[in-house]
Amino acid sequence: MIKPLRGMKDLIFEDAERFLYIVETASQVAKRYGYGYIETPILEETALFKRSVGDSSDIVNKEMYQFEDKGGNDVCMRPEGTAGVVRAFLSAKLDRQPGKYKFYYYGPMFRYERPQKGRLRQFHQFGCESFGEESVYEDFNVIAMIAQIFDTLDIGYRLLINSLGCPACMPEYREKLVGYLHTHKEALCEDCNRRIETNPVRVLDCKNETCQRHLSEAPKLIDNLCERCNDDFATLRCLLDDAGIAYEVDTHLVRGLDYYTKTAFEFVSDAIGAQSAIAGGGRYDRLVEYLGGKPTPAVGFALGIERIMELVALPEKDREGYYLGAMTPEAVAPLLKLANELRRYEKVHMEYGPKGFKSHMKGVDKQRARYAVLIGESELENDTLWLKDLETKEEKTLPCDAFLKTVTAR
């Protein structure tokens, strides 16, 4: 028997319903914020992620599904969604056109890492990316949108925020941080020592407890912001306060990708164990330029669908549609014709094998159908059908033509 690959999971039955419910809920909220749908390929050139995510990140160094295709191209399965959307933005030459563009997307991402609860090798994200708006008000809108999604799904969360500065204030902070890290090199892990030379800010994100103890006194980003970054961060905090969205300032929050600048945020849940991050994002004003486009301000986020699935309760299903059942073999053909007509307007489940009344009514309940339509010998002789509304409990016998006219009119 062939089994799924390690770290890859089928979605069926209630899991599949919960997945769709999350995607549909998040999509509806995104549309209300002015976002339109975008679809990008799963397979991209490896260079896209090396230039965007960054050579110093674990994603590029350790986790990408990277290979050479039959044409000799260096390609990989997308490990995250933002870079592909930016590439699509540039492919459409939108960076050369005035305007503001907002996209939402969802789909599978791939990272080769040790599978555990909340972490799969094929996982799914829902994300949004906003281009062309440099105001911190857009940062707030993105955070408020995620909060609305989680509130709608009835998911509890804590919001962590930080500012990563900009090209004006980052060089001076980086110099201070590198100086501090060099004095603690021997106490830091191998990854942190490597990052001191490649991307020292990422050291702050290390999960090693020993490293975190030695980083507690490290210079803080928010104490070294330029006036513009400091004002924007203060404005963001005021906007969140006014909206009643609780937050915590986490001075070590840098996110796992190299392209973030200024606002960074993460939504975490204490209900899912060690992999507590359920959504995150921030501003990436330089990424479009990094990938060869004109400088374009941008901000976005992604939420992990598998991370929140166990936190989401499916709403109780309303009864909908019709259940059609034959009580005699001769009734199957006219019922099939009726089903084909009904499916122009309504959801229809039809049982092809003739059954008794009680068996059919069990089938109605199993399918959560609102209406039961049965044809037996008597109905077949008189070209009628038996109809019951499972909500009102009303039942009646009526001609097939009259029934179809009623459905069509409704």
Contacts in CASP RR format, 6 or more apart in sequence:
PFRMAT RR
TARGET T0000
AUTHOR 0000-0000-0000
METHOD contacts of the structure
MODEL  1
MIKPLRGMKDLIFEDAERFLYIVETASQVAKRYGYGYIETPILEETALFK
RSVGDSSDIVNKEMYQFEDKGGNDVCMRPEGTAGVVRAFLSAKLDRQPGK
YKFYYYGPMFRYERPQKGRLRQFHQFGCESFGEESVYEDFNVIAMIAQIF
DTLDIGYRLLINSLGCPACMPEYREKLVGYLHTHKEALCEDCNRRIETNP
VRVLDCKNETCQRHLSEAPKLIDNLCERCNDDFATLRCLLDDAGIAYEVD
THLVRGLDYYTKTAFEFVSDAIGAQSAIAGGGRYDRLVEYLGGKPTPAVG
FALGIERIMELVALPEKDREGYYLGAMTPEAVAPLLKLANELRRYEKVHM
EYGPKGFKSHMKGVDKQRARYAVLIGESELENDTLWLKDLETKEEKTLPC
DAFLKTVTAR
4 10 0 8 1.000
5 121 0 8 1.000
6 115 0 8 1.000
6 121 0 8 1.000
7 115 0 8 1.000
7 120 0 8 1.000
7 121 0 8 1.000
7 122 0 8 1.000
8 120 0 8 1.000
8 121 0 8 1.000
8 122 0 8 1.000
9 120 0 8 1.000
9 122 0 8 1.000
9 306 0 8 1.000
11 19 0 8 1.000
14 314 0 8 1.000
15 309 0 8 1.000
17 314 0 8 1.000
18 309 0 8 1.000
18 312 0 8 1.000
18 314 0 8 1.000
19 124 0 8 1.000
19 305 0 8 1.000
19 309 0 8 1.000
21 312 0 8 1.000
21 314 0 8 1.000
21 315 0 8 1.000
22 126 0 8 1.000
22 153 0 8 1.000
22 305 0 8 1.000
22 308 0 8 1.000
22 309 0 8 1.000
22 312 0 8 1.000
23 106 0 8 1.000
23 126 0 8 1.000
23 305 0 8 1.000
25 149 0 8 1.000
25 152 0 8 1.000
25 153 0 8 1.000
26 104 0 8 1.000
26 106 0 8 1.000
26 126 0 8 1.000
26 127 0 8 1.000
26 149 0 8 1.000
26 303 0 8 1.000
27 37 0 8 1.000
27 104 0 8 1.000
27 106 0 8 1.000
27 126 0 8 1.000
29 145 0 8 1.000
29 148 0 8 1.000
29 149 0 8 1.000
29 152 0 8 1.000
30 36 0 8 1.000
30 104 0 8 1.000
30 127 0 8 1.000
30 128 0 8 1.000
30 145 0 8 1.000
31 104 0 8 1.000
33 102 0 8 1.000
33 128 0 8 1.000
33 141 0 8 1.000
33 145 0 8 1.000
34 102 0 8 1.000
35 102 0 8 1.000
35 103 0 8 1.000
35 104 0 8 1.000
35 128 0 8 1.000
35 130 0 8 1.000
36 102 0 8 1.000
36 103 0 8 1.000
36 104 0 8 1.000
37 103 0 8 1.000
37 104 0 8 1.000
37 105 0 8 1.000
38 85 0 8 1.000
38 88 0 8 1.000
38 103 0 8 1.000
38 104 0 8 1.000
38 105 0 8 1.000
39 105 0 8 1.000
40 78 0 8 1.000
40 81 0 8 1.000
40 84 0 8 1.000
40 85 0 8 1.000
40 87 0 8 1.000
40 88 0 8 1.000
40 105 0 8 1.000
41 78 0 8 1.000
42 77 0 8 1.000
42 78 0 8 1.000
42 108 0 8 1.000
42 110 0 8 1.000
43 75 0 8 1.000
43 76 0 8 1.000
43 77 0 8 1.000
43 78 0 8 1.000
44 75 0 8 1.000
44 76 0 8 1.000
44 78 0 8 1.000
44 83 0 8 1.000
44 84 0 8 1.000
44 87 0 8 1.000
45 73 0 8 1.000
45 74 0 8 1.000
45 75 0 8 1.000
45 76 0 8 1.000
46 64 0 8 1.000
46 66 0 8 1.000
46 74 0 8 1.000
46 75 0 8 1.000
46 76 0 8 1.000
47 74 0 8 1.000
48 83 0 8 1.000
48 84 0 8 1.000
48 87 0 8 1.000
48 291 0 8 1.000
49 59 0 8 1.000
49 60 0 8 1.000
49 64 0 8 1.000
49 76 0 8 1.000
49 78 0 8 1.000
49 79 0 8 1.000
49 80 0 8 1.000
49 83 0 8 1.000
50 60 0 8 1.000
51 290 0 8 1.000
51 291 0 8 1.000
52 82 0 8 1.000
52 83 0 8 1.000
52 86 0 8 1.000
52 257 0 8 1.000
52 258 0 8 1.000
52 259 0 8 1.000
52 287 0 8 1.000
52 290 0 8 1.000
52 291 0 8 1.000
53 59 0 8 1.000
53 60 0 8 1.000
53 79 0 8 1.000
53 80 0 8 1.000
53 83 0 8 1.000
53 257 0 8 1.000
53 258 0 8 1.000
53 259 0 8 1.000
54 60 0 8 1.000
54 199 0 8 1.000
54 257 0 8 1.000
54 258 0 8 1.000
54 259 0 8 1.000
55 61 0 8 1.000
55 198 0 8 1.000
56 194 0 8 1.000
56 195 0 8 1.000
56 198 0 8 1.000
56 199 0 8 1.000
56 202 0 8 1.000
56 258 0 8 1.000
57 199 0 8 1.000
57 202 0 8 1.000
57 256 0 8 1.000
57 257 0 8 1.000
57 258 0 8 1.000
58 191 0 8 1.000
58 256 0 8 1.000
59 79 0 8 1.000
59 80 0 8 1.000
59 111 0 8 1.000
59 256 0 8 1.000
59 257 0 8 1.000
62 112 0 8 1.000
62 113 0 8 1.000
63 79 0 8 1.000
63 111 0 8 1.000
63 112 0 8 1.000
63 113 0 8 1.000
64 76 0 8 1.000
64 77 0 8 1.000
64 79 0 8 1.000
64 110 0 8 1.000
64 111 0 8 1.000
64 112 0 8 1.000
65 76 0 8 1.000
65 77 0 8 1.000
65 79 0 8 1.000
65 110 0 8 1.000
65 111 0 8 1.000
65 112 0 8 1.000
66 74 0 8 1.000
66 75 0 8 1.000
66 76 0 8 1.000
67 75 0 8 1.000
67 76 0 8 1.000
68 74 0 8 1.000
68 75 0 8 1.000
69 75 0 8 1.000
77 109 0 8 1.000
77 110 0 8 1.000
78 84 0 8 1.000
78 109 0 8 1.000
78 110 0 8 1.000
79 109 0 8 1.000
79 110 0 8 1.000
79 111 0 8 1.000
80 109 0 8 1.000
80 125 0 8 1.000
80 257 0 8 1.000
80 302 0 8 1.000
81 105 0 8 1.000
81 109 0 8 1.000
81 125 0 8 1.000
81 127 0 8 1.000
81 302 0 8 1.000
82 129 0 8 1.000
82 257 0 8 1.000
82 259 0 8 1.000
82 284 0 8 1.000
82 287 0 8 1.000
82 300 0 8 1.000
82 302 0 8 1.000
83 287 0 8 1.000
83 291 0 8 1.000
85 103 0 8 1.000
85 105 0 8 1.000
85 129 0 8 1.000
86 129 0 8 1.000
86 287 0 8 1.000
86 288 0 8 1.000
86 291 0 8 1.000
86 298 0 8 1.000
87 291 0 8 1.000
89 95 0 8 1.000
89 101 0 8 1.000
89 103 0 8 1.000
89 129 0 8 1.000
89 131 0 8 1.000
89 288 0 8 1.000
89 296 0 8 1.000
90 288 0 8 1.000
90 291 0 8 1.000
90 292 0 8 1.000
90 293 0 8 1.000
94 101 0 8 1.000
94 131 0 8 1.000
95 131 0 8 1.000
95 288 0 8 1.000
95 293 0 8 1.000
95 294 0 8 1.000
95 296 0 8 1.000
96 294 0 8 1.000
99 132 0 8 1.000
100 130 0 8 1.000
100 131 0 8 1.000
100 132 0 8 1.000
100 133 0 8 1.000
101 130 0 8 1.000
101 131 0 8 1.000
101 132 0 8 1.000
102 128 0 8 1.000
102 129 0 8 1.000
102 130 0 8 1.000
102 131 0 8 1.000
103 128 0 8 1.000
103 129 0 8 1.000
104 126 0 8 1.000
104 127 0 8 1.000
104 128 0 8 1.000
104 129 0 8 1.000
105 126 0 8 1.000
105 127 0 8 1.000
105 128 0 8 1.000
105 129 0 8 1.000
106 124 0 8 1.000
106 125 0 8 1.000
106 126 0 8 1.000
106 127 0 8 1.000
106 305 0 8 1.000
107 124 0 8 1.000
107 125 0 8 1.000
107 126 0 8 1.000
108 122 0 8 1.000
108 123 0 8 1.000
108 124 0 8 1.000
109 122 0 8 1.000
109 123 0 8 1.000
109 124 0 8 1.000
109 125 0 8 1.000
110 121 0 8 1.000
110 122 0 8 1.000
110 123 0 8 1.000
111 121 0 8 1.000
111 123 0 8 1.000
112 121 0 8 1.000
113 119 0 8 1.000
113 121 0 8 1.000
115 121 0 8 1.000
116 274 0 8 1.000
116 275 0 8 1.000
117 272 0 8 1.000
117 273 0 8 1.000
117 274 0 8 1.000
117 275 0 8 1.000
118 272 0 8 1.000
118 275 0 8 1.000
118 306 0 8 1.000
118 307 0 8 1.000
119 275 0 8 1.000
120 306 0 8 1.000
123 304 0 8 1.000
123 305 0 8 1.000
123 306 0 8 1.000
124 304 0 8 1.000
124 305 0 8 1.000
124 306 0 8 1.000
125 302 0 8 1.000
125 303 0 8 1.000
125 304 0 8 1.000
125 305 0 8 1.000
126 302 0 8 1.000
126 303 0 8 1.000
126 304 0 8 1.000
126 305 0 8 1.000
127 300 0 8 1.000
127 301 0 8 1.000
127 302 0 8 1.000
127 303 0 8 1.000
128 142 0 8 1.000
128 145 0 8 1.000
128 300 0 8 1.000
128 301 0 8 1.000
129 298 0 8 1.000
129 299 0 8 1.000
129 300 0 8 1.000
130 138 0 8 1.000
130 141 0 8 1.000
130 142 0 8 1.000
130 298 0 8 1.000
130 299 0 8 1.000
130 300 0 8 1.000
131 288 0 8 1.000
131 296 0 8 1.000
131 297 0 8 1.000
131 298 0 8 1.000
132 296 0 8 1.000
132 297 0 8 1.000
132 298 0 8 1.000
133 297 0 8 1.000
133 299 0 8 1.000
134 285 0 8 1.000
134 297 0 8 1.000
136 232 0 8 1.000
136 233 0 8 1.000
136 235 0 8 1.000
136 236 0 8 1.000
136 239 0 8 1.000
136 263 0 8 1.000
137 235 0 8 1.000
137 239 0 8 1.000
138 299 0 8 1.000
139 232 0 8 1.000
139 236 0 8 1.000
139 262 0 8 1.000
139 263 0 8 1.000
139 282 0 8 1.000
139 283 0 8 1.000
139 299 0 8 1.000
140 236 0 8 1.000
140 239 0 8 1.000
140 240 0 8 1.000
140 243 0 8 1.000
142 281 0 8 1.000
142 282 0 8 1.000
142 299 0 8 1.000
142 300 0 8 1.000
142 301 0 8 1.000
143 159 0 8 1.000
143 161 0 8 1.000
143 240 0 8 1.000
143 245 0 8 1.000
143 265 0 8 1.000
143 301 0 8 1.000
144 243 0 8 1.000
144 245 0 8 1.000
146 267 0 8 1.000
146 279 0 8 1.000
146 280 0 8 1.000
146 301 0 8 1.000
146 303 0 8 1.000
147 157 0 8 1.000
147 159 0 8 1.000
147 245 0 8 1.000
147 267 0 8 1.000
149 303 0 8 1.000
150 156 0 8 1.000
150 157 0 8 1.000
150 267 0 8 1.000
150 278 0 8 1.000
150 279 0 8 1.000
150 308 0 8 1.000
153 308 0 8 1.000
153 311 0 8 1.000
153 312 0 8 1.000
154 312 0 8 1.000
154 313 0 8 1.000
155 269 0 8 1.000
155 278 0 8 1.000
155 308 0 8 1.000
155 311 0 8 1.000
155 312 0 8 1.000
156 269 0 8 1.000
156 271 0 8 1.000
156 311 0 8 1.000
157 267 0 8 1.000
157 268 0 8 1.000
157 269 0 8 1.000
157 278 0 8 1.000
157 279 0 8 1.000
158 246 0 8 1.000
158 248 0 8 1.000
158 267 0 8 1.000
158 268 0 8 1.000
158 269 0 8 1.000
158 270 0 8 1.000
159 240 0 8 1.000
159 245 0 8 1.000
159 246 0 8 1.000
159 247 0 8 1.000
159 248 0 8 1.000
159 265 0 8 1.000
159 266 0 8 1.000
159 267 0 8 1.000
160 247 0 8 1.000
160 248 0 8 1.000
160 249 0 8 1.000
160 250 0 8 1.000
160 253 0 8 1.000
160 265 0 8 1.000
160 266 0 8 1.000
160 267 0 8 1.000
160 268 0 8 1.000
161 236 0 8 1.000
161 237 0 8 1.000
161 240 0 8 1.000
161 247 0 8 1.000
161 248 0 8 1.000
161 249 0 8 1.000
161 250 0 8 1.000
161 253 0 8 1.000
161 263 0 8 1.000
161 264 0 8 1.000
161 265 0 8 1.000
162 221 0 8 1.000
162 222 0 8 1.000
162 249 0 8 1.000
162 250 0 8 1.000
162 251 0 8 1.000
162 252 0 8 1.000
162 253 0 8 1.000
162 254 0 8 1.000
162 263 0 8 1.000
162 264 0 8 1.000
162 265 0 8 1.000
163 221 0 8 1.000
163 222 0 8 1.000
163 225 0 8 1.000
163 229 0 8 1.000
163 230 0 8 1.000
163 232 0 8 1.000
163 233 0 8 1.000
163 262 0 8 1.000
163 263 0 8 1.000
163 264 0 8 1.000
164 170 0 8 1.000
164 201 0 8 1.000
164 221 0 8 1.000
164 254 0 8 1.000
164 255 0 8 1.000
164 260 0 8 1.000
164 261 0 8 1.000
164 262 0 8 1.000
164 263 0 8 1.000
164 264 0 8 1.000
165 173 0 8 1.000
165 221 0 8 1.000
165 225 0 8 1.000
165 226 0 8 1.000
165 229 0 8 1.000
165 261 0 8 1.000
165 262 0 8 1.000
166 226 0 8 1.000
166 228 0 8 1.000
166 229 0 8 1.000
166 261 0 8 1.000
166 262 0 8 1.000
166 285 0 8 1.000
167 261 0 8 1.000
167 286 0 8 1.000
168 226 0 8 1.000
168 228 0 8 1.000
168 229 0 8 1.000
169 224 0 8 1.000
169 225 0 8 1.000
169 226 0 8 1.000
169 229 0 8 1.000
170 201 0 8 1.000
170 261 0 8 1.000
172 224 0 8 1.000
173 219 0 8 1.000
173 221 0 8 1.000
173 224 0 8 1.000
174 200 0 8 1.000
174 201 0 8 1.000
176 219 0 8 1.000
176 224 0 8 1.000
177 200 0 8 1.000
177 201 0 8 1.000
177 203 0 8 1.000
177 218 0 8 1.000
177 219 0 8 1.000
178 196 0 8 1.000
178 200 0 8 1.000
180 217 0 8 1.000
180 218 0 8 1.000
180 219 0 8 1.000
181 188 0 8 1.000
181 192 0 8 1.000
181 196 0 8 1.000
181 200 0 8 1.000
181 203 0 8 1.000
181 218 0 8 1.000
182 196 0 8 1.000
184 214 0 8 1.000
184 215 0 8 1.000
185 193 0 8 1.000
185 196 0 8 1.000
187 210 0 8 1.000
187 211 0 8 1.000
187 214 0 8 1.000
188 196 0 8 1.000
188 203 0 8 1.000
188 206 0 8 1.000
188 210 0 8 1.000
188 211 0 8 1.000
188 214 0 8 1.000
189 206 0 8 1.000
189 208 0 8 1.000
189 210 0 8 1.000
189 211 0 8 1.000
191 206 0 8 1.000
191 208 0 8 1.000
192 203 0 8 1.000
192 206 0 8 1.000
192 208 0 8 1.000
192 211 0 8 1.000
195 202 0 8 1.000
195 203 0 8 1.000
196 203 0 8 1.000
199 258 0 8 1.000
201 221 0 8 1.000
201 254 0 8 1.000
202 254 0 8 1.000
202 256 0 8 1.000
202 258 0 8 1.000
203 211 0 8 1.000
203 215 0 8 1.000
204 215 0 8 1.000
204 218 0 8 1.000
204 251 0 8 1.000
204 252 0 8 1.000
204 254 0 8 1.000
205 252 0 8 1.000
205 253 0 8 1.000
205 254 0 8 1.000
205 255 0 8 1.000
205 256 0 8 1.000
206 212 0 8 1.000
206 215 0 8 1.000
212 252 0 8 1.000
215 252 0 8 1.000
220 251 0 8 1.000
221 251 0 8 1.000
221 254 0 8 1.000
222 230 0 8 1.000
222 233 0 8 1.000
222 249 0 8 1.000
222 251 0 8 1.000
225 233 0 8 1.000
229 262 0 8 1.000
232 262 0 8 1.000
232 263 0 8 1.000
233 262 0 8 1.000
233 263 0 8 1.000
236 263 0 8 1.000
237 247 0 8 1.000
237 249 0 8 1.000
240 246 0 8 1.000
240 247 0 8 1.000
250 266 0 8 1.000
253 264 0 8 1.000
253 265 0 8 1.000
253 266 0 8 1.000
254 260 0 8 1.000
254 264 0 8 1.000
255 264 0 8 1.000
255 266 0 8 1.000
255 280 0 8 1.000
255 281 0 8 1.000
255 282 0 8 1.000
259 284 0 8 1.000
259 286 0 8 1.000
259 287 0 8 1.000
259 290 0 8 1.000
260 281 0 8 1.000
260 282 0 8 1.000
260 283 0 8 1.000
260 284 0 8 1.000
261 283 0 8 1.000
261 284 0 8 1.000
261 285 0 8 1.000
261 286 0 8 1.000
262 282 0 8 1.000
262 283 0 8 1.000
262 285 0 8 1.000
263 282 0 8 1.000
263 283 0 8 1.000
263 299 0 8 1.000
264 281 0 8 1.000
264 282 0 8 1.000
264 283 0 8 1.000
265 280 0 8 1.000
265 281 0 8 1.000
265 282 0 8 1.000
265 301 0 8 1.000
266 277 0 8 1.000
266 279 0 8 1.000
266 280 0 8 1.000
266 281 0 8 1.000
267 277 0 8 1.000
267 278 0 8 1.000
267 279 0 8 1.000
267 280 0 8 1.000
267 303 0 8 1.000
268 276 0 8 1.000
268 277 0 8 1.000
268 278 0 8 1.000
269 276 0 8 1.000
269 278 0 8 1.000
269 307 0 8 1.000
269 308 0 8 1.000
269 311 0 8 1.000
270 276 0 8 1.000
271 311 0 8 1.000
272 278 0 8 1.000
272 307 0 8 1.000
272 308 0 8 1.000
272 310 0 8 1.000
272 311 0 8 1.000
275 307 0 8 1.000
277 307 0 8 1.000
278 303 0 8 1.000
278 304 0 8 1.000
278 307 0 8 1.000
278 308 0 8 1.000
278 311 0 8 1.000
279 301 0 8 1.000
279 302 0 8 1.000
279 303 0 8 1.000
279 304 0 8 1.000
280 301 0 8 1.000
280 302 0 8 1.000
280 303 0 8 1.000
281 299 0 8 1.000
281 300 0 8 1.000
281 301 0 8 1.000
281 302 0 8 1.000
282 299 0 8 1.000
282 300 0 8 1.000
282 301 0 8 1.000
283 297 0 8 1.000
283 298 0 8 1.000
283 299 0 8 1.000
283 300 0 8 1.000
284 298 0 8 1.000
284 299 0 8 1.000
284 300 0 8 1.000
285 295 0 8 1.000
285 296 0 8 1.000
285 297 0 8 1.000
285 298 0 8 1.000
286 295 0 8 1.000
287 298 0 8 1.000
288 294 0 8 1.000
288 295 0 8 1.000
288 296 0 8 1.000
288 298 0 8 1.000
289 295 0 8 1.000
289 296 0 8 1.000
317 368 0 8 1.000
318 368 0 8 1.000
318 370 0 8 1.000
319 368 0 8 1.000
319 369 0 8 1.000
319 370 0 8 1.000
319 390 0 8 1.000
319 391 0 8 1.000
320 347 0 8 1.000
320 368 0 8 1.000
320 369 0 8 1.000
320 370 0 8 1.000
321 346 0 8 1.000
321 347 0 8 1.000
321 348 0 8 1.000
321 349 0 8 1.000
321 369 0 8 1.000
321 370 0 8 1.000
321 371 0 8 1.000
322 342 0 8 1.000
322 346 0 8 1.000
322 347 0 8 1.000
322 348 0 8 1.000
322 349 0 8 1.000
322 369 0 8 1.000
322 370 0 8 1.000
322 371 0 8 1.000
322 372 0 8 1.000
322 373 0 8 1.000
323 348 0 8 1.000
323 349 0 8 1.000
323 350 0 8 1.000
323 351 0 8 1.000
323 360 0 8 1.000
323 363 0 8 1.000
323 364 0 8 1.000
323 367 0 8 1.000
323 369 0 8 1.000
323 371 0 8 1.000
323 372 0 8 1.000
323 373 0 8 1.000
324 335 0 8 1.000
324 338 0 8 1.000
324 339 0 8 1.000
324 342 0 8 1.000
324 348 0 8 1.000
324 349 0 8 1.000
324 350 0 8 1.000
324 351 0 8 1.000
324 373 0 8 1.000
324 374 0 8 1.000
325 331 0 8 1.000
325 335 0 8 1.000
325 350 0 8 1.000
325 351 0 8 1.000
325 353 0 8 1.000
325 354 0 8 1.000
325 355 0 8 1.000
325 360 0 8 1.000
325 372 0 8 1.000
325 373 0 8 1.000
325 374 0 8 1.000
325 375 0 8 1.000
326 332 0 8 1.000
326 335 0 8 1.000
326 351 0 8 1.000
326 352 0 8 1.000
326 353 0 8 1.000
326 354 0 8 1.000
326 355 0 8 1.000
326 374 0 8 1.000
326 375 0 8 1.000
326 376 0 8 1.000
327 354 0 8 1.000
327 355 0 8 1.000
327 356 0 8 1.000
327 357 0 8 1.000
327 360 0 8 1.000
327 374 0 8 1.000
327 375 0 8 1.000
327 376 0 8 1.000
327 377 0 8 1.000
328 354 0 8 1.000
328 375 0 8 1.000
328 376 0 8 1.000
328 377 0 8 1.000
328 380 0 8 1.000
329 353 0 8 1.000
329 354 0 8 1.000
330 377 0 8 1.000
330 380 0 8 1.000
331 354 0 8 1.000
331 375 0 8 1.000
331 376 0 8 1.000
331 379 0 8 1.000
331 380 0 8 1.000
332 352 0 8 1.000
332 353 0 8 1.000
332 354 0 8 1.000
334 375 0 8 1.000
334 380 0 8 1.000
334 400 0 8 1.000
335 350 0 8 1.000
335 373 0 8 1.000
335 375 0 8 1.000
336 350 0 8 1.000
336 352 0 8 1.000
338 373 0 8 1.000
338 385 0 8 1.000
338 400 0 8 1.000
338 404 0 8 1.000
339 348 0 8 1.000
339 350 0 8 1.000
341 404 0 8 1.000
342 348 0 8 1.000
342 404 0 8 1.000
342 407 0 8 1.000
345 407 0 8 1.000
345 408 0 8 1.000
346 407 0 8 1.000
349 367 0 8 1.000
349 369 0 8 1.000
351 360 0 8 1.000
351 363 0 8 1.000
357 374 0 8 1.000
360 372 0 8 1.000
360 374 0 8 1.000
361 372 0 8 1.000
364 372 0 8 1.000
364 390 0 8 1.000
365 390 0 8 1.000
369 390 0 8 1.000
370 389 0 8 1.000
370 390 0 8 1.000
370 391 0 8 1.000
371 387 0 8 1.000
371 388 0 8 1.000
371 389 0 8 1.000
371 390 0 8 1.000
372 386 0 8 1.000
372 387 0 8 1.000
372 388 0 8 1.000
372 390 0 8 1.000
373 385 0 8 1.000
373 386 0 8 1.000
373 387 0 8 1.000
373 403 0 8 1.000
374 385 0 8 1.000
374 386 0 8 1.000
375 385 0 8 1.000
375 386 0 8 1.000
376 386 0 8 1.000
378 384 0 8 1.000
379 385 0 8 1.000
379 386 0 8 1.000
379 397 0 8 1.000
382 399 0 8 1.000
383 399 0 8 1.000
383 400 0 8 1.000
383 401 0 8 1.000
384 397 0 8 1.000
384 398 0 8 1.000
384 399 0 8 1.000
384 400 0 8 1.000
385 397 0 8 1.000
385 398 0 8 1.000
385 400 0 8 1.000
385 403 0 8 1.000
386 395 0 8 1.000
386 396 0 8 1.000
386 397 0 8 1.000
387 395 0 8 1.000
387 396 0 8 1.000
387 397 0 8 1.000
387 398 0 8 1.000
387 403 0 8 1.000
388 394 0 8 1.000
388 395 0 8 1.000
389 395 0 8 1.000
END
